[in-house]
Amino acid sequence: MAFKGLTRRQFAGLTGWSALGLSALSAASGRAEAAAASGFPSGFLWGTATSAYQIEGAVNEDGRGASIWDRFAHTPGTISDRSNADTATDHFHLYREDVQLMKALGAKAYRFSIAWPRIFPEGAGAPNPKGLDFYNRLVDELLANGIEPFATLYHWDLPQALQDRFGGWTSRDTSKAFADYSAYVAKYLSDRVKYFFTINECSRLVHLGHKYGADAPGLKLPPSGLNQVRHNVALGHGLAVQAVRAHGRAGTRVGPAENAVSCIPAIETPENIRAAEIATRELNAGYLTVMLEGKYTEAFLAQAGKDAPKYTEEDLRIISSPIDFVGLNIYTPDHYVIAAGNERGFTLAPFPASFPHMKASWLRPGPEAMYWVPRHVAKLWNVKSIYITENGTSGSDQPAADGTVYDVDRIMYLRNYLTQLQRATSEGVPVLGYFLWSLIDNFEWSDGYEQRFGIYRVDFDTKRRTPKLSAAFYRETIARNAVV
Ligand code: NOJ
């Protein structure tokens, strides 16, 4: 690959960044001025994020078993461009080059996910040592380049065998199998991986996968089934926390990576802020609230009624096993909230039809989410360590005549969100790091390759990676530790 071992100067030369005057912006004096106005705490951890199925490819190599996403993507009518991730970005073979892309940004951390069916092709039973070998190689390469690995244990690629045998997350047998797999990974990787995320976006996997059928496994369950899936997923999280603690080396840290329903005060008055806090707690009742409080809220149980999940008190203790941090994926504001004298204590303002969106129509920019969500989480549950585990946007990303992708829409988006993140950290909200989604363009689930989220463009035919202008923006942000 063309990008191996690039020096900073070579990297800049690729897109003519020097010609754009970007190197001058990095001058020490400029950096100091910017940091004063818009700096992040020293030691703030800048990284990028990806997930296994979206980038790895090599679905039949080294003994990997099938996942529910292999099955789903190969089912006609599921993926908008009729693609699949059999090859994806070929990261499985190009991981060394991808680590160099991170290094060229100056990133100090990388959030990736481990494909469960590479480790246990049948979901449980005999492990596949060759599957683990890939992650051994990746982790060693990261560490050799000064990049801290953060591993997500589950980013939606459930072994198909567990779907066939137990009905996947409809059964708590899957929660238990997840704990066994997590124990195995923690045992063999925690000599080098110190940070583990349990489940990526419980709420999306429950809703899109099991209510609307838009994600694998493509189910459309009635309320009782859906509530049970939600509980089993939360239980899987808690069991995995316990497994990582029991089998990881001393000092291994673990927590969720959740796309919390984000509730923003429509106008920043004390009443509306309080209403947004109440909404945050209620609308995340089946996820962060039960994980951090060890109980379902009364309103959640009342609303579920006869369709409430079946569970024991012991389940609740497991789900609320102590965690070391909360990871938050932040994209759109789900609700603007106003205080109101109703029973719930909050009212959701409907989105007007004129609300803008990025290339993906679901991606409404709401930079204030980056301030309010971590602030609510820290205040409501006294959380002391938070990571922003994802934030980013897709764009049309067409190369200009000179070959460069001038993705100024992504830069605008990132700058606005990072400004709000800086507002949070400067007020003492304990956010320790930020993982930009995504390092490279990849397979965007049911949108196939039509939504590009990378700060490096991938030519999906040749697999060649090219930095977009936003990669230069992010490199400058990292170098200055400040909003550029
Ligand atoms: C969140 C998911 O974790 C990730 O897999 C996805 O690509 C991004 N959102 C963008 O939709």
Boltz pocket constraint, residues with backbone or C-beta under 6 A from the ligand:
constraints:
  - pocket:
      binder: B
      contacts: [[A, 51], [A, 54], [A, 200], [A, 201], [A, 329], [A, 390], [A, 437], [A, 443], [A, 444], [A, 453]]
      max_distance: 6.0
